[in-house]
Amino acid sequence: MPTYDYRAQEPEGAPDCCREGFEIVQLMSEAPLEKCPTCGRIVVKIIGAPGVITRMTKSKLSDKNLKAAGFKKLVKEGDGKYRNVLA
């Protein structure tokens, strides 16, 4: 379920529970809150940036991309020894 942010419509003099804002989990089909569930003050919904999830693909971790970005890729050879395969 998505989370929504709310804060007091008039933050000056509002209690801590809604002065700085709070987050609540709601169904998308639910109506927006009109009052703080703790103190009953009138609240407004805060519009924020959406969360973005990116996926790391194998192509981004290819030897060519790692070398271009200046990373090292070490492969264990045994007996505690590693070899840099991008050098």
Biopython code that builds the backbone (N, CA, C, O; Angstrom):
import numpy as np
from Bio.PDB.StructureBuilder import StructureBuilder

atoms = [
    (1, "MET", "N", (0.836, -1.183, 0.000)),
    (1, "MET", "CA", (0.000, 0.000, 0.000)),
    (1, "MET", "C", (0.881, 1.247, 0.000)),
    (1, "MET", "O", (1.959, 1.247, 0.595)),
    (2, "PRO", "N", (0.432, 2.291, -0.655)),
    (2, "PRO", "CA", (1.232, 3.520, -0.681)),
    (2, "PRO", "C", (1.151, 4.284, 0.635)),
    (2, "PRO", "O", (0.211, 4.127, 1.414)),
    (3, "THR", "N", (2.162, 5.111, 0.857)),
    (3, "THR", "CA", (2.167, 5.982, 2.031)),
    (3, "THR", "C", (1.938, 7.412, 1.578)),
    (3, "THR", "O", (2.353, 7.802, 0.488)),
    (4, "TYR", "N", (1.282, 8.180, 2.412)),
    (4, "TYR", "CA", (0.984, 9.571, 2.115)),
    (4, "TYR", "C", (1.451, 10.437, 3.269)),
    (4, "TYR", "O", (1.404, 10.030, 4.430)),
    (5, "ASP", "N", (1.907, 11.647, 2.932)),
    (5, "ASP", "CA", (2.382, 12.588, 3.943)),
    (5, "ASP", "C", (1.339, 13.668, 4.156)),
    (5, "ASP", "O", (0.737, 14.172, 3.207)),
    (6, "TYR", "N", (1.136, 14.015, 5.422)),
    (6, "TYR", "CA", (0.206, 15.067, 5.815)),
    (6, "TYR", "C", (0.901, 15.967, 6.826)),
    (6, "TYR", "O", (1.870, 15.566, 7.471)),
    (7, "ARG", "N", (0.387, 17.199, 6.956)),
    (7, "ARG", "CA", (0.847, 18.094, 8.022)),
    (7, "ARG", "C", (-0.311, 19.015, 8.371)),
    (7, "ARG", "O", (-1.296, 19.102, 7.637)),
    (8, "ALA", "N", (-0.180, 19.700, 9.499)),
    (8, "ALA", "CA", (-1.230, 20.611, 9.944)),
    (8, "ALA", "C", (-1.407, 21.734, 8.936)),
    (8, "ALA", "O", (-0.431, 22.256, 8.398)),
    (9, "GLN", "N", (-2.659, 22.102, 8.682)),
    (9, "GLN", "CA", (-2.937, 23.185, 7.748)),
    (9, "GLN", "C", (-2.325, 24.490, 8.258)),
    (9, "GLN", "O", (-1.837, 25.303, 7.473)),
    (10, "GLU", "N", (-2.356, 24.680, 9.553)),
    (10, "GLU", "CA", (-1.735, 25.847, 10.188)),
    (10, "GLU", "C", (-0.687, 25.336, 11.175)),
    (10, "GLU", "O", (-1.006, 25.101, 12.341)),
    (11, "PRO", "N", (0.568, 25.158, 10.725)),
    (11, "PRO", "CA", (1.603, 24.566, 11.568)),
    (11, "PRO", "C", (1.943, 25.385, 12.818)),
    (11, "PRO", "O", (2.347, 24.823, 13.835)),
    (12, "GLU", "N", (1.779, 26.722, 12.744)),
    (12, "GLU", "CA", (2.093, 27.542, 13.906)),
    (12, "GLU", "C", (1.143, 27.191, 15.047)),
    (12, "GLU", "O", (-0.076, 27.289, 14.904)),
    (13, "GLY", "N", (1.699, 26.790, 16.156)),
    (13, "GLY", "CA", (0.913, 26.439, 17.324)),
    (13, "GLY", "C", (0.363, 25.023, 17.316)),
    (13, "GLY", "O", (-0.287, 24.613, 18.278)),
    (14, "ALA", "N", (0.605, 24.277, 16.270)),
    (14, "ALA", "CA", (0.128, 22.886, 16.210)),
    (14, "ALA", "C", (1.022, 22.003, 17.076)),
    (14, "ALA", "O", (2.205, 22.302, 17.244)),
    (15, "PRO", "N", (0.481, 20.930, 17.621)),
    (15, "PRO", "CA", (1.305, 20.013, 18.414)),
    (15, "PRO", "C", (2.305, 19.265, 17.531)),
    (15, "PRO", "O", (2.183, 19.259, 16.306)),
    (16, "ASP", "N", (3.283, 18.642, 18.163)),
    (16, "ASP", "CA", (4.340, 17.927, 17.442)),
    (16, "ASP", "C", (3.810, 16.857, 16.496)),
    (16, "ASP", "O", (4.427, 16.585, 15.467)),
    (17, "CYS", "N", (2.681, 16.251, 16.827)),
    (17, "CYS", "CA", (2.181, 15.131, 16.029)),
    (17, "CYS", "C", (1.875, 15.516, 14.588)),
    (17, "CYS", "O", (1.910, 14.655, 13.708)),
    (18, "CYS", "N", (1.574, 16.787, 14.322)),
    (18, "CYS", "CA", (1.251, 17.151, 12.941)),
    (18, "CYS", "C", (1.914, 18.458, 12.482)),
    (18, "CYS", "O", (1.722, 18.862, 11.335)),
    (19, "ARG", "N", (2.674, 19.115, 13.333)),
    (19, "ARG", "CA", (3.353, 20.356, 12.939)),
    (19, "ARG", "C", (4.378, 20.106, 11.842)),
    (19, "ARG", "O", (4.374, 20.793, 10.820)),
    (20, "GLU", "N", (5.246, 19.139, 12.042)),
    (20, "GLU", "CA", (6.293, 18.812, 11.072)),
    (20, "GLU", "C", (5.798, 17.841, 10.001)),
    (20, "GLU", "O", (6.459, 17.654, 8.980)),
    (21, "GLY", "N", (4.672, 17.243, 10.226)),
    (21, "GLY", "CA", (4.109, 16.300, 9.273)),
    (21, "GLY", "C", (4.215, 14.866, 9.754)),
    (21, "GLY", "O", (5.007, 14.547, 10.641)),
    (22, "PHE", "N", (3.413, 14.020, 9.161)),
    (22, "PHE", "CA", (3.435, 12.598, 9.494)),
    (22, "PHE", "C", (3.101, 11.801, 8.247)),
    (22, "PHE", "O", (2.575, 12.335, 7.270)),
    (23, "GLU", "N", (3.411, 10.527, 8.297)),
    (23, "GLU", "CA", (3.204, 9.625, 7.170)),
    (23, "GLU", "C", (2.174, 8.582, 7.578)),
    (23, "GLU", "O", (2.186, 8.095, 8.708)),
    (24, "ILE", "N", (1.294, 8.245, 6.661)),
    (24, "ILE", "CA", (0.269, 7.241, 6.955)),
    (24, "ILE", "C", (0.095, 6.325, 5.744)),
    (24, "ILE", "O", (0.193, 6.765, 4.598)),
    (25, "VAL", "N", (-0.162, 5.062, 6.011)),
    (25, "VAL", "CA", (-0.396, 4.078, 4.949)),
    (25, "VAL", "C", (-1.897, 4.061, 4.664)),
    (25, "VAL", "O", (-2.711, 3.872, 5.568)),
    (26, "GLN", "N", (-2.249, 4.263, 3.391)),
    (26, "GLN", "CA", (-3.650, 4.267, 2.999)),
    (26, "GLN", "C", (-3.815, 3.552, 1.659)),
    (26, "GLN", "O", (-2.886, 3.496, 0.854)),
    (27, "LEU", "N", (-4.985, 3.020, 1.438)),
    (27, "LEU", "CA", (-5.325, 2.499, 0.116)),
    (27, "LEU", "C", (-5.502, 3.677, -0.824)),
    (27, "LEU", "O", (-5.897, 4.762, -0.398)),
    (28, "MET", "N", (-5.213, 3.471, -2.097)),
    (28, "MET", "CA", (-5.392, 4.545, -3.077)),
    (28, "MET", "C", (-6.863, 4.932, -3.202)),
    (28, "MET", "O", (-7.182, 6.066, -3.560)),
    (29, "SER", "N", (-7.746, 3.999, -2.911)),
    (29, "SER", "CA", (-9.178, 4.260, -3.031)),
    (29, "SER", "C", (-9.749, 5.030, -1.831)),
    (29, "SER", "O", (-10.879, 5.512, -1.892)),
    (30, "GLU", "N", (-8.974, 5.148, -0.740)),
    (30, "GLU", "CA", (-9.448, 5.867, 0.439)),
    (30, "GLU", "C", (-9.404, 7.368, 0.216)),
    (30, "GLU", "O", (-8.547, 7.878, -0.505)),
    (31, "ALA", "N", (-10.329, 8.060, 0.837)),
    (31, "ALA", "CA", (-10.347, 9.523, 0.765)),
    (31, "ALA", "C", (-9.177, 10.077, 1.585)),
    (31, "ALA", "O", (-8.777, 9.467, 2.576)),
    (32, "PRO", "N", (-8.626, 11.226, 1.181)),
    (32, "PRO", "CA", (-7.542, 11.825, 1.958)),
    (32, "PRO", "C", (-8.020, 12.186, 3.368)),
    (32, "PRO", "O", (-9.192, 12.490, 3.591)),
    (33, "LEU", "N", (-7.078, 12.144, 4.307)),
    (33, "LEU", "CA", (-7.418, 12.536, 5.678)),
    (33, "LEU", "C", (-7.802, 14.006, 5.720)),
    (33, "LEU", "O", (-7.272, 14.815, 4.959)),
    (34, "GLU", "N", (-8.714, 14.344, 6.599)),
    (34, "GLU", "CA", (-9.085, 15.739, 6.805)),
    (34, "GLU", "C", (-8.603, 16.221, 8.161)),
    (34, "GLU", "O", (-8.370, 17.415, 8.353)),
    (35, "LYS", "N", (-8.452, 15.296, 9.104)),
    (35, "LYS", "CA", (-8.032, 15.653, 10.459)),
    (35, "LYS", "C", (-6.905, 14.736, 10.913)),
    (35, "LYS", "O", (-6.824, 13.580, 10.498)),
    (36, "CYS", "N", (-6.039, 15.264, 11.769)),
    (36, "CYS", "CA", (-4.949, 14.484, 12.357)),
    (36, "CYS", "C", (-5.548, 13.381, 13.213)),
    (36, "CYS", "O", (-6.410, 13.656, 14.047)),
    (37, "PRO", "N", (-5.112, 12.134, 13.029)),
    (37, "PRO", "CA", (-5.671, 11.041, 13.827)),
    (37, "PRO", "C", (-5.308, 11.131, 15.312)),
    (37, "PRO", "O", (-5.938, 10.473, 16.140)),
    (38, "THR", "N", (-4.306, 11.934, 15.654)),
    (38, "THR", "CA", (-3.888, 12.043, 17.053)),
    (38, "THR", "C", (-4.568, 13.197, 17.780)),
    (38, "THR", "O", (-5.094, 13.019, 18.878)),
    (39, "CYS", "N", (-4.558, 14.393, 17.160)),
    (39, "CYS", "CA", (-5.063, 15.576, 17.870)),
    (39, "CYS", "C", (-6.341, 16.165, 17.278)),
    (39, "CYS", "O", (-6.984, 16.993, 17.923)),
    (40, "GLY", "N", (-6.725, 15.762, 16.067)),
    (40, "GLY", "CA", (-7.957, 16.240, 15.467)),
    (40, "GLY", "C", (-7.856, 17.552, 14.699)),
    (40, "GLY", "O", (-8.865, 18.052, 14.203)),
    (41, "ARG", "N", (-6.640, 18.126, 14.589)),
    (41, "ARG", "CA", (-6.471, 19.363, 13.806)),
    (41, "ARG", "C", (-6.675, 19.091, 12.324)),
    (41, "ARG", "O", (-6.514, 17.962, 11.862)),
    (42, "ILE", "N", (-7.030, 20.134, 11.584)),
    (42, "ILE", "CA", (-7.199, 20.016, 10.137)),
    (42, "ILE", "C", (-5.821, 19.827, 9.509)),
    (42, "ILE", "O", (-4.879, 20.554, 9.825)),
    (43, "VAL", "N", (-5.713, 18.835, 8.610)),
    (43, "VAL", "CA", (-4.444, 18.533, 7.940)),
    (43, "VAL", "C", (-4.607, 18.652, 6.425)),
    (43, "VAL", "O", (-5.713, 18.566, 5.891)),
    (44, "VAL", "N", (-3.479, 18.852, 5.754)),
    (44, "VAL", "CA", (-3.445, 18.889, 4.290)),
    (44, "VAL", "C", (-2.460, 17.836, 3.809)),
    (44, "VAL", "O", (-1.475, 17.529, 4.482)),
    (45, "LYS", "N", (-2.743, 17.290, 2.632)),
    (45, "LYS", "CA", (-1.866, 16.286, 2.032)),
    (45, "LYS", "C", (-0.678, 17.001, 1.400)),
    (45, "LYS", "O", (-0.845, 18.014, 0.722)),
    (46, "ILE", "N", (0.504, 16.477, 1.621)),
    (46, "ILE", "CA", (1.726, 17.049, 1.057)),
    (46, "ILE", "C", (2.077, 16.254, -0.193)),
    (46, "ILE", "O", (2.192, 15.029, -0.152)),
    (47, "ILE", "N", (2.243, 16.957, -1.290)),
    (47, "ILE", "CA", (2.627, 16.300, -2.543)),
    (47, "ILE", "C", (4.146, 16.251, -2.587)),
    (47, "ILE", "O", (4.804, 17.288, -2.509)),
    (48, "GLY", "N", (4.705, 15.059, -2.710)),
    (48, "GLY", "CA", (6.153, 14.895, -2.736)),
    (48, "GLY", "C", (6.602, 14.143, -3.975)),
    (48, "GLY", "O", (5.793, 13.717, -4.799)),
    (49, "ALA", "N", (7.886, 13.996, -4.081)),
    (49, "ALA", "CA", (8.460, 13.259, -5.209)),
    (49, "ALA", "C", (8.163, 11.772, -5.044)),
    (49, "ALA", "O", (8.210, 11.258, -3.926)),
    (50, "PRO", "N", (7.861, 11.077, -6.128)),
    (50, "PRO", "CA", (7.597, 9.645, -6.032)),
    (50, "PRO", "C", (8.885, 8.867, -5.798)),
    (50, "PRO", "O", (9.965, 9.298, -6.203)),
    (51, "GLY", "N", (8.763, 7.741, -5.156)),
    (51, "GLY", "CA", (9.913, 6.861, -4.981)),
    (51, "GLY", "C", (10.237, 6.179, -6.297)),
    (51, "GLY", "O", (9.338, 5.709, -6.994)),
    (52, "VAL", "N", (11.493, 6.122, -6.635)),
    (52, "VAL", "CA", (11.907, 5.514, -7.892)),
    (52, "VAL", "C", (12.849, 4.361, -7.584)),
    (52, "VAL", "O", (13.817, 4.513, -6.840)),
    (53, "ILE", "N", (12.557, 3.231, -8.155)),
    (53, "ILE", "CA", (13.400, 2.052, -7.956)),
    (53, "ILE", "C", (14.081, 1.748, -9.277)),
    (53, "ILE", "O", (13.429, 1.617, -10.312)),
    (54, "THR", "N", (15.386, 1.638, -9.229)),
    (54, "THR", "CA", (16.116, 1.270, -10.441)),
    (54, "THR", "C", (16.706, -0.113, -10.236)),
    (54, "THR", "O", (16.971, -0.530, -9.109)),
    (55, "ARG", "N", (16.901, -0.795, -11.306)),
    (55, "ARG", "CA", (17.466, -2.146, -11.235)),
    (55, "ARG", "C", (18.879, -2.127, -11.799)),
    (55, "ARG", "O", (19.143, -1.503, -12.826)),
    (56, "MET", "N", (19.767, -2.807, -11.123)),
    (56, "MET", "CA", (21.139, -2.933, -11.596)),
    (56, "MET", "C", (21.161, -4.095, -12.576)),
    (56, "MET", "O", (20.811, -5.220, -12.219)),
    (57, "THR", "N", (21.560, -3.834, -13.776)),
    (57, "THR", "CA", (21.593, -4.888, -14.775)),
    (57, "THR", "C", (23.014, -5.397, -14.942)),
    (57, "THR", "O", (23.973, -4.713, -14.585)),
    (58, "LYS", "N", (23.143, -6.581, -15.478)),
    (58, "LYS", "CA", (24.460, -7.169, -15.678)),
    (58, "LYS", "C", (25.306, -6.324, -16.617)),
    (58, "LYS", "O", (26.527, -6.263, -16.467)),
    (59, "SER", "N", (24.669, -5.671, -17.586)),
    (59, "SER", "CA", (25.447, -4.874, -18.536)),
    (59, "SER", "C", (26.138, -3.703, -17.841)),
    (59, "SER", "O", (27.222, -3.293, -18.256)),
    (60, "LYS", "N", (25.522, -3.160, -16.788)),
    (60, "LYS", "CA", (26.148, -2.058, -16.048)),
    (60, "LYS", "C", (27.371, -2.534, -15.274)),
    (60, "LYS", "O", (28.266, -1.749, -14.964)),
    (61, "LEU", "N", (27.399, -3.818, -14.966)),
    (61, "LEU", "CA", (28.519, -4.380, -14.230)),
    (61, "LEU", "C", (29.480, -5.134, -15.138)),
    (61, "LEU", "O", (30.269, -5.953, -14.667)),
    (62, "SER", "N", (29.418, -4.865, -16.427)),
    (62, "SER", "CA", (30.324, -5.538, -17.356)),
    (62, "SER", "C", (31.756, -5.061, -17.118)),
    (62, "SER", "O", (31.981, -3.980, -16.573)),
    (63, "ASP", "N", (32.712, -5.879, -17.531)),
    (63, "ASP", "CA", (34.127, -5.521, -17.354)),
    (63, "ASP", "C", (34.440, -4.188, -18.031)),
    (63, "ASP", "O", (35.196, -3.380, -17.491)),
    (64, "LYS", "N", (33.868, -3.959, -19.196)),
    (64, "LYS", "CA", (34.119, -2.725, -19.948)),
    (64, "LYS", "C", (33.645, -1.492, -19.156)),
    (64, "LYS", "O", (34.374, -0.507, -19.044)),
    (65, "ASN", "N", (32.433, -1.552, -18.613)),
    (65, "ASN", "CA", (31.897, -0.424, -17.845)),
    (65, "ASN", "C", (32.654, -0.212, -16.541)),
    (65, "ASN", "O", (32.897, 0.927, -16.142)),
    (66, "LEU", "N", (33.028, -1.297, -15.877)),
    (66, "LEU", "CA", (33.784, -1.171, -14.630)),
    (66, "LEU", "C", (35.135, -0.514, -14.881)),
    (66, "LEU", "O", (35.557, 0.359, -14.124)),
    (67, "LYS", "N", (35.805, -0.935, -15.938)),
    (67, "LYS", "CA", (37.121, -0.373, -16.259)),
    (67, "LYS", "C", (36.989, 1.110, -16.632)),
    (67, "LYS", "O", (37.807, 1.926, -16.206)),
    (68, "ALA", "N", (35.980, 1.460, -17.414)),
    (68, "ALA", "CA", (35.765, 2.850, -17.819)),
    (68, "ALA", "C", (35.491, 3.747, -16.613)),
    (68, "ALA", "O", (35.842, 4.927, -16.625)),
    (69, "ALA", "N", (34.868, 3.196, -15.574)),
    (69, "ALA", "CA", (34.562, 3.969, -14.374)),
    (69, "ALA", "C", (35.713, 3.978, -13.373)),
    (69, "ALA", "O", (35.626, 4.628, -12.331)),
    (70, "GLY", "N", (36.799, 3.255, -13.688)),
    (70, "GLY", "CA", (37.970, 3.263, -12.820)),
    (70, "GLY", "C", (37.949, 2.254, -11.687)),
    (70, "GLY", "O", (38.726, 2.373, -10.740)),
    (71, "PHE", "N", (37.076, 1.266, -11.767)),
    (71, "PHE", "CA", (37.010, 0.251, -10.723)),
    (71, "PHE", "C", (37.992, -0.883, -11.007)),
    (71, "PHE", "O", (38.464, -1.057, -12.131)),
    (72, "LYS", "N", (38.284, -1.643, -9.961)),
    (72, "LYS", "CA", (39.074, -2.867, -10.093)),
    (72, "LYS", "C", (38.142, -4.049, -9.937)),
    (72, "LYS", "O", (37.168, -3.983, -9.188)),
    (73, "LYS", "N", (38.433, -5.123, -10.637)),
    (73, "LYS", "CA", (37.681, -6.361, -10.463)),
    (73, "LYS", "C", (38.697, -7.434, -10.119)),
    (73, "LYS", "O", (39.530, -7.812, -10.943)),
    (74, "LEU", "N", (38.613, -7.914, -8.894)),
    (74, "LEU", "CA", (39.562, -8.903, -8.409)),
    (74, "LEU", "C", (38.934, -10.285, -8.438)),
    (74, "LEU", "O", (37.780, -10.463, -8.046)),
    (75, "VAL", "N", (39.695, -11.255, -8.901)),
    (75, "VAL", "CA", (39.255, -12.639, -8.949)),
    (75, "VAL", "C", (40.203, -13.448, -8.059)),
    (75, "VAL", "O", (41.424, -13.342, -8.176)),
    (76, "LYS", "N", (39.626, -14.248, -7.178)),
    (76, "LYS", "CA", (40.429, -15.048, -6.257)),
    (76, "LYS", "C", (41.104, -16.182, -7.014)),
    (76, "LYS", "O", (40.455, -16.942, -7.732)),
    (77, "GLU", "N", (42.429, -16.282, -6.840)),
    (77, "GLU", "CA", (43.191, -17.346, -7.497)),
    (77, "GLU", "C", (43.490, -18.490, -6.543)),
    (77, "GLU", "O", (43.822, -19.587, -6.993)),
    (78, "GLY", "N", (43.385, -18.274, -5.288)),
    (78, "GLY", "CA", (43.669, -19.312, -4.304)),
    (78, "GLY", "C", (44.800, -18.889, -3.385)),
    (78, "GLY", "O", (45.561, -17.979, -3.716)),
    (79, "ASP", "N", (44.917, -19.530, -2.249)),
    (79, "ASP", "CA", (45.946, -19.243, -1.245)),
    (79, "ASP", "C", (45.950, -17.776, -0.839)),
    (79, "ASP", "O", (47.010, -17.220, -0.549)),
    (80, "GLY", "N", (44.770, -17.135, -0.813)),
    (80, "GLY", "CA", (44.666, -15.737, -0.391)),
    (80, "GLY", "C", (45.164, -14.737, -1.420)),
    (80, "GLY", "O", (45.376, -13.571, -1.089)),
    (81, "LYS", "N", (45.353, -15.166, -2.651)),
    (81, "LYS", "CA", (45.848, -14.275, -3.697)),
    (81, "LYS", "C", (44.699, -13.904, -4.640)),
    (81, "LYS", "O", (43.844, -14.729, -4.961)),
    (82, "TYR", "N", (44.706, -12.645, -5.072)),
    (82, "TYR", "CA", (43.698, -12.141, -6.001)),
    (82, "TYR", "C", (44.389, -11.525, -7.209)),
    (82, "TYR", "O", (45.504, -11.014, -7.104)),
    (83, "ARG", "N", (43.723, -11.577, -8.351)),
    (83, "ARG", "CA", (44.266, -11.037, -9.590)),
    (83, "ARG", "C", (43.283, -10.007, -10.123)),
    (83, "ARG", "O", (42.078, -10.254, -10.162)),
    (84, "ASN", "N", (43.808, -8.827, -10.544)),
    (84, "ASN", "CA", (42.985, -7.779, -11.135)),
    (84, "ASN", "C", (42.759, -8.143, -12.597)),
    (84, "ASN", "O", (43.713, -8.170, -13.375)),
    (85, "VAL", "N", (41.513, -8.424, -12.988)),
    (85, "VAL", "CA", (41.221, -8.857, -14.345)),
    (85, "VAL", "C", (40.952, -7.675, -15.289)),
    (85, "VAL", "O", (40.783, -7.878, -16.491)),
    (86, "LEU", "N", (40.913, -6.463, -14.765)),
    (86, "LEU", "CA", (40.652, -5.303, -15.607)),
    (86, "LEU", "C", (41.908, -4.541, -15.945)),
    (86, "LEU", "O", (41.844, -3.571, -16.699)),
    (87, "ALA", "N", (43.035, -4.933, -15.424)),
    (87, "ALA", "CA", (44.282, -4.194, -15.656)),
    (87, "ALA", "C", (44.770, -4.334, -17.076)),
    (87, "ALA", "O", (45.807, -3.773, -17.431)),
]
sb = StructureBuilder()
sb.init_structure("model")
sb.init_model(0)
sb.init_chain("A")
sb.init_seg("    ")
for serial, (resi, resn, name, xyz) in enumerate(atoms, 1):
    if name == "N":
        sb.init_residue(resn, " ", resi, " ")
    sb.init_atom(name, np.array(xyz, "f"), 0.0, 1.0, " ", f" {name:<3s}", serial, name[0])
structure = sb.get_structure()
